[in-house]
Amino acid sequence: MGVQVTETRSAHAAERWAQAVVTVLGLPRDPRTLGEWAHAVGTSRGALREWCALAGVRPKVSLDFARLLRIVADAQLRGLWDPANQLDVADRRTLQTLLARGCLSVADGPPSLADFLSHQHLVRLPSCLEAVRRLIGYSILSGEQRSPTDLYDSPLTRSAVE
């Protein structure tokens, strides 16, 4: 007679990392630097770097992922797709490079959040992607999403903009 485990175990490092990533969704401005992101999360740049390292994702890659997730969420939930104005970049080459890292393009229009998470090449670790999906309201099995207002009205995003 064995013990049956019905709940999945927490991936603490991935969840901590995902909380920092999802916080970016509620920000009024694009965080260009790790320092800006750390300030928004309410931690130090060094702590944020450690969270990324523990989750297995480089800090700059994590920031780029969070920035792109933010504009995809804006497109899906608010109908806004204008990466040149949503991302704080200085030139077209930087914009194109950043979008390409997330398998995005201005001309193709915005993907759904589910498509972005499935097709981007920045973060491929299943534990991290699963934690992000869970925090933004996706069911891992069905791919269904909560109400759009739930995403922007979560405790994480609410605290980021207050």
C-alpha positions in Angstrom: 0.0 0.0 0.0 1.8 3.1 -1.3 1.3 6.8 -0.6 -0.6 8.5 -3.4 0.5 12.0 -4.2 -2.2 14.0 -6.0 -0.7 17.5 -5.9 2.3 18.6 -7.9 5.3 19.7 -5.9 6.2 23.3 -5.8 9.1 24.5 -7.9 10.1 27.2 -5.5 12.8 28.8 -7.5 10.7 28.8 -10.7 7.7 30.2 -8.8 9.8 33.0 -7.2 11.2 33.9 -10.7 7.7 33.8 -12.3 6.3 36.1 -9.6 9.0 38.7 -10.5 8.3 38.2 -14.3 4.5 38.5 -13.9 4.9 41.7 -11.8 6.1 43.4 -15.0 2.6 43.0 -16.5 1.1 45.6 -14.2 3.8 48.2 -14.7 2.9 51.5 -16.4 6.4 51.7 -18.1 8.6 49.2 -19.8 11.5 48.3 -17.4 14.6 48.5 -19.5 17.2 47.5 -16.9 17.6 45.0 -14.2 17.6 47.9 -11.7 14.2 49.2 -12.9 12.8 45.7 -12.7 14.2 45.0 -9.3 12.8 48.3 -8.0 9.3 47.3 -9.4 9.5 43.9 -7.7 10.6 45.5 -4.4 14.0 43.8 -4.2 17.6 44.5 -4.9 19.3 43.9 -8.3 21.5 41.3 -6.6 18.6 39.4 -5.2 16.8 39.4 -8.5 19.9 38.1 -10.2 20.0 35.3 -7.6 16.3 34.4 -8.2 17.0 34.2 -11.9 20.1 32.0 -11.4 18.3 29.7 -9.0 15.5 29.3 -11.6 18.1 28.6 -14.3 17.4 31.6 -16.5 19.9 34.4 -17.1 18.8 37.7 -15.7 18.9 39.7 -19.0 17.0 36.9 -20.7 14.5 36.9 -17.9 14.0 40.7 -18.3 13.6 40.4 -22.1 11.0 37.6 -21.6 9.1 39.7 -19.0 9.1 42.8 -21.3 7.8 40.8 -24.3 5.2 39.0 -22.1 4.0 42.4 -21.0 3.4 43.7 -24.6 1.7 40.4 -25.6 -0.6 40.6 -22.6 -1.4 44.2 -23.5 -2.3 43.1 -27.0 -4.5 40.3 -25.9 -6.2 42.0 -23.0 -6.3 45.6 -24.1 -6.2 45.3 -27.8 -2.9 47.3 -27.9 -0.1 46.2 -30.3 2.4 48.9 -30.9 5.8 47.4 -29.8 7.7 50.6 -30.8 5.8 52.5 -28.2 5.2 49.7 -25.7 8.9 48.9 -25.4 11.4 51.6 -24.3 14.0 51.1 -27.1 16.1 53.7 -28.8 16.2 52.4 -32.4 14.6 50.1 -34.9 17.5 47.6 -34.8 17.1 47.1 -31.0 13.3 46.7 -31.4 13.7 44.1 -34.2 16.3 42.2 -32.2 14.2 42.1 -29.1 11.1 41.1 -30.9 13.0 38.4 -32.8 14.3 36.9 -29.5 10.6 36.3 -28.6 9.7 35.1 -32.1 7.5 38.2 -32.6 7.2 40.7 -35.4 5.3 44.0 -35.7 4.0 43.0 -39.1 2.6 39.6 -38.0 0.6 41.2 -35.2 0.3 39.9 -31.7 0.2 36.2 -30.8 -2.1 35.0 -28.0 -0.4 34.6 -24.6 -0.5 30.8 -25.0 1.2 31.0 -28.5 3.8 33.3 -27.2 4.6 31.1 -24.3 4.8 28.0 -26.6 6.8 29.5 -29.4 9.3 32.0 -27.8 12.9 30.9 -27.4 14.0 32.9 -24.5 12.8 30.7 -21.7 12.4 27.0 -22.3 12.5 25.5 -18.8 9.1 23.7 -18.3 9.1 24.6 -14.5 9.5 28.3 -15.3 6.9 28.4 -18.1 4.4 26.4 -16.0 4.8 28.8 -13.1 4.2 31.8 -15.4 1.1 30.1 -16.9 -0.2 29.4 -13.5 0.3 32.9 -12.3 -1.4 34.5 -15.4 -4.3 32.2 -15.1 -3.7 29.4 -17.6 -4.7 25.9 -16.8 -1.8 23.7 -17.8 -4.1 21.0 -19.1 -6.8 23.0 -20.9 -5.0 26.2 -21.9 -8.1 28.2 -20.8 -7.6 31.6 -19.4 -9.2 33.5 -16.6 -11.0 36.8 -17.2 -8.7 39.5 -18.5 -9.4 41.7 -15.5 -8.1 38.9 -13.2 -4.7 39.2 -14.8 -4.3 42.9 -14.1 -6.1 42.7 -10.8 -4.0 40.1 -9.1 -2.2 40.9 -5.9 1.2 40.7 -7.7 0.4 43.2 -10.4 -1.7 45.4 -8.1 1.2 45.8 -5.7 3.6 46.7 -8.6 1.5 49.7 -9.7 0.7 51.0 -6.2 
